[in-house]
């Protein structure tokens, strides 16, 4: 029983460390876009899988949330603005559990 508890504790610690390592070079990016411009914005965004797209209070607008490499942000911000993204927020990540 003690060995089982130690194994679970070690596996939890490993998971948290792996999550912190995975997040070290990445940031979150949140932005708003008119539905008509969504395809253009999505064409600019690299994503871990696919970005999350959520409706806003105005049904013509959506929020896009994704995770990208921090080094890529400087390159794509002008492209996102040109694709008509608004309210762009970059935020740090603590962990990514894959």
C-alpha positions in Angstrom: 0.0 0.0 0.0 2.8 2.4 0.8 4.6 1.6 -2.5 1.3 2.3 -4.4 1.0 5.7 -2.6 4.6 6.5 -3.4 4.2 5.6 -7.1 1.0 7.7 -7.4 2.8 10.6 -5.7 5.8 10.3 -8.0 3.6 10.0 -11.1 1.7 13.2 -10.1 5.0 15.0 -9.6 6.3 13.9 -13.0 3.0 15.0 -14.7 3.3 18.5 -13.1 7.0 18.8 -14.1 6.3 17.7 -17.7 3.5 20.2 -17.8 5.7 23.0 -16.6 8.4 22.1 -19.1 5.9 21.9 -22.0 4.6 25.4 -21.1 8.1 27.0 -20.8 8.4 28.1 -24.4 4.6 28.7 -25.1 2.1 31.4 -24.4 -1.7 31.7 -24.7 -3.2 34.0 -27.2 -6.8 35.3 -27.0 -8.4 37.5 -29.6 -11.7 38.6 -30.9 -12.7 38.5 -34.6 -15.8 39.1 -36.6 -17.2 35.8 -38.0 -16.7 37.0 -41.6 -12.9 37.4 -40.9 -12.5 34.1 -38.9 -11.1 32.0 -41.8 -8.4 34.6 -42.4 -7.4 34.8 -38.7 -7.3 31.0 -38.4 -5.0 30.8 -41.4 -2.5 32.9 -39.5 -2.6 31.0 -36.3 -0.5 27.9 -35.6 -2.1 25.8 -32.9 -1.3 23.0 -30.5 -4.3 21.2 -32.0 -7.1 23.5 -33.1 -7.9 26.8 -31.4 -11.0 27.2 -29.2 -13.6 29.4 -30.8 -16.3 30.8 -28.4 -19.3 32.9 -29.2 -19.4 36.5 -27.8 -22.4 38.5 -26.7 -22.6 39.9 -30.2 -23.5 36.8 -32.4 -21.4 38.2 -35.2 -18.2 38.0 -33.2 -16.2 35.1 -31.7 -13.3 34.8 -29.3 -10.4 32.7 -30.4 -8.1 31.1 -27.8 -4.9 29.1 -28.7 -1.5 28.2 -27.5 1.6 29.0 -29.6 5.3 29.2 -29.3 6.3 32.5 -27.7 8.9 33.2 -30.4 6.1 33.1 -33.0 4.0 35.8 -31.4 6.1 38.7 -32.7 5.9 37.4 -36.2 2.2 36.8 -36.3 0.8 39.8 -34.4 1.0 42.1 -37.4 -0.6 39.4 -39.6 -3.4 38.9 -37.1 -4.1 42.7 -37.1 -4.1 42.7 -40.9 -6.6 39.7 -40.8 -8.8 42.0 -38.6 -8.3 40.4 -35.2 -9.0 42.7 -32.3 -8.4 42.8 -28.6 -5.4 40.5 -28.8 -4.1 39.3 -25.4 -1.0 37.3 -24.9 -0.8 35.5 -21.5 1.8 33.3 -19.8 1.2 29.6 -19.2 2.1 27.7 -16.0 1.5 24.2 -17.2 0.4 22.3 -20.3 -0.8 18.7 -19.6 -0.9 16.7 -22.8 
